[in-house]
């Protein structure tokens, strides 16, 4: 079966005064219909840049230098902006941004904002019909439809996040990207929002990319996990493989730095050093300065991204294909 | 027993007045308060790490600041090393501050950008008159080394903007520990940092706590982290302590329905574990008008009826060292 989303050698640079920030480099990633993928990594590893590239929402100084993003058989990177706006963005791929509850416009009611999203992409829809749809969407995300006329300040943080999800689903997208959907929320509210996203994904058979720095969230919500480090995809596999048999030293370190509440009391491990400056990423494997297993080859040669077993990819010299 | 208790808090309240407009205050007829901390009691033993855990708005940060008298308490008593410090003048407090320190959440805002790292760490020493300039410099260099900012001579002459988040937070740790305090409050010290760096900052901080036998209050919303760091945990909700016990006991045998709900909401990094479970509804209510009776009754999955709505449960010891404020355990 052909994947819904096929990212091929994606490379994105940001131009700044001092040169090019190599935010994403040579990423290959596939996502099937109805599949859930967790994209994890530290700040600055390129996870959000990936999302923005897929949405074609890169800021003016960001550019896709190389590679393809094939969505539903079409390469999004080469489509004219006009077509992306009319046919792809929101209609086929929608995004819930980080800190989305602050992304609502305070001077319009929730309903008006959802209606705007619907009618912008489907101008033929009549206002009344759009209102009905907005109410249905609110109901879908667990908000009483009678609150359609409320303003954002009348909603709590969790409700605003739900409203944003409703808005993302306004045009029945096939792919939903959620960028740190629970990060600014309290634990219980975060659990509510994540539960909602998973339920909706199943109900609507959405493909989902969940971007987060919190590996435990991925383990609870996704089927597949992709780990990024300094702009590179270092490991990809089923969540089971990633958590139980991680191959890349970075993945291992990242998992070890997450305390499991039910595990016996233990010291939390850390990865020494800091993520590199992406203006001048380290040579060879980008993780080598922090890697405890670094060998000579790691400093000079970039490890290939290979499939070690079915659907488990890793880029590390320690691993023989 | 009582002599190794370093800090006692009794019936501590902090109500922040709500500022109303002139006409609003006429119409309302009475003053409104945000009841951030509303009658809490706890003891901190020497060398102990106590975790204060709760959602935003539960009053954990306010508690941390009130016990240091950075905010004045409304009522109640704070007893530090057997001495009531609730009404101590600021002048008398100043000499005490040498013994009590705080580490703030945001290392980007808690360090003065115009000061050198060496001066930032040396400032409390100067204020407390703990040595002449050369002694102060020596102390600063020593603590820089202890928080792993090496070579210390180099970090001494840097500015905060030259450091990463993790390094800045280590400066904040160094500043707190340089005066050799006996009691430190850390308010979400690692929540702003990246996951891979968190552990190293925590390790440095906890080593200092152990080495110098410091009593420590660790404020966090991350129950998983608290369980691994703290000896005891107090769970707060809307300004009240709902449950208090050893951290192992709290996780293995939670008694209060709120603690259970919090534990359920913590994601577990294990794909074989049960996935997203039952989640309680709603969000934390406003602390201006907290619910009557038990404050958690509006969201409680084990709501018993009128008693929860009408009568406020007291924090009682149900098992040895395990306190809970819930009517479910009323009869015992």
Interface residues (C-beta under 8 A of the other chain):
Chain A: X42 X43 X156 X157 X158 X186 X187 X188 X189 X190 X191 X192 X194 X195 X198 X213 X214 X215 X216 X217 X219 X220 X221 X239 X240 X242 X243 X244 X253 X254 X255 X257 X258 X259 X260 X261 X262 X265 X266 X267 X268 X269 X270 X271 X272 X274 X275
Chain B: X55 X56 X164 X166 X194 X195 X196 X197 X198 X199 X200 X202 X203 X221 X222 X223 X224 X225 X227 X228 X247 X248 X251 X261 X262 X263 X264 X265 X266 X267 X268 X269 X270 X271 X272 X273 X275 X276 X279 X280 X281 X283 X284
